[in-house]
Amino acid sequence: MIRVLIIGYGSIAERHRTCLIELFVDVEIDIVTKRTDVSFANSKVFSSLDDVTKIRDYDYYIIANETSKHFESFQRLNLILHEKIIFIEKPLFEKCYPVQKGSNSIFVGYHFRFSPLLQYLRLNLDLSKVIYVQAMVGQYLPTWRPQRDYRRSYSSSSQLGGGVLRDLSHELDYLSWLFGSFKEFKYISEKISDLDIDSDDLFLAIGKLGEKVTFNLSMDYISKVSMRKLIVHTNIETWEIDFIKSTIYKSSSGVKSFTIENNFMYKEMHKKILSKNVKDVCSMDDALKLTRLIDSTTKEIE
C-alpha cells in the first residue's frame, strides 16, 4: 500500500492523482483542498493541512496548489516530516527562498526530462558536439485551459507566480539538463498583448550553456498556433524536435515519429521517484538554481 497526500486540487493535481491510480493497484490518496465539490470513495478530503490526521503516516506528499503557496506548504511539511518523499509541482516557488532540506527527499515536477523525444536525443546524439540550440514554445493563454476563464488562472497573475517564464519553465530546465548550466543569460520579458493579465506574456533570451553551446529561447502566451520545438545544431547535422507532433527530424536521415500516451512523462517521473531511481528527476538543488536564474535575469538584450 502506498499512501499519498496531495495538497491542492486543480487540474495538475487531478492529473497526478489519475497517474498514481493507473500506476499502482494498491494506492490510497487523500487530498487537501478548500474546494467543496471534491469527493472520492475511499479518500479523505481535508480543508487544510491543520486538519490532516496522522500527517506523518503518508509515504508520498505532492504539493500542487498555487505556486505562491508552494513554499509555505513545503516549509510546514518539511518541519514535521523525516525521511519522507516530497514532490513539488513546477515551478518550485514564485521567488527564491532560503531552504533547509533536512532528511526528506525532495523532487520538483519538471517532467519534460522524461519525454521520449529528449531521451532519444540524449541516447543518439553526442551532446558534446552541439554548438547552437533554439527552443521555442507558444500557446494562446485563453485557449490553453478552455474550461476556465484565463483571467482567473494563476498564469494571469504575477503575484500568484504566473507569467510565461515560470509557467513554461520546462524549457529552462531541459536546456540546462541537456547542455549544461547557464553561463550567460540576457533577456527581454514584457507584456505586449491585449490579454487581461498583469504577468509577462513574452520572454526572449539568448546566452551560453555549458562551455560552448549558444542558445536562444522564446516563450509566449500570444501564439494562436500552438508550438513547442527544440532545434539542435552541430557542425555536421541539425535535429528538430516537435513536441506537439511527437516527431524528430534529423537532417541526415529524415523524420522519426513517436506515439506517446498523454500522461506518459508524469507516470515515468512518479515511477522513478517511488522506485528511488532518481538520476533524471529534477532535484531541489536543480530547481533552486532555476529559481535563482529566473529571479536574477535583469539585463536586457542590448
C-alpha positions, 0 to 999 in steps of 0.5 A: 500500500502506498499512501499519498497526500496531495495538497491542492486540487486543480487540474495538475493535481487531478492529473497526478492523482489519475497517474498514481491510480493507473500506476499502482493497484494498491494506492490510497490518496487523500487530498487537501483542498478548500474546494467543496465539490471534491469527493472520492470513495475511499479518500479523505478530503481535508480543508487544510493541512491543520486538519490532516490526521496522522500527517506523518503516516503518508509515504508520498506528499505532492504539493500542487496548489498555487505556486505562491503557496508552494513554499509555505506548504513545503516549509510546514511539511518539511518541519514535521516530516523525516525521511519522507518523499516530497514532490513539488509541482513546477515551478518550485516557488514564485521567488527564491527562498532560503531552504533547509532540506533536512532528511526528506527527499525532495523532487520538483515536477519538471517532467519534460526530462522524461519525454521520449523525444529528449531521451532519444536525443540524449541516447543518439546524439553526442551532446558534446558536439552541439554548438547552437540550440533554439527552443521555442514554445507558444500557446494562446493563454485563453485557449490553453485551459478552455474550461476556465476563464484565463483571467482567473488562472494563476498564469494571469497573475504575477503575484500568484507566480504566473507569467510565461517564464515560470509557467513554461519553465520546462524549457529552462530546465531541459536546456540546462539538463541537456547542455549544461548550466547557464553561463550567460543569460540576457533577456527581454520579458514584457507584456505586449498583448491585449490579454487581461493579465498583469504577468509577462506574456513574452520572454526572449533570451539568448546566452551560453550553456555549458562551455560552448553551446549558444542558445536562444529561447522564446516563450509566449502566451500570444501564439494562436498556433500552438508550438513547442520545438527544440532545434539542435545544431552541430557542425555536421547535422541539425535535429528538430524536435516537435513536441506537439507532433511527437516527431524528430527530424534529423537532417541526415536521415529524415523524420522519426515519429513517436506515439506517446500516451498523454500522461506518459512523462508524469507516470515515468517521473512518479515511477522513478521517484517511488522506485528511488531511481532518481538520476533524471528527476529534477532535484531541489538543488536543480530547481533552486538554481532555476529559481535563482536564474529566473529571479536574477535575469535583469539585463536586457538584450542590448 
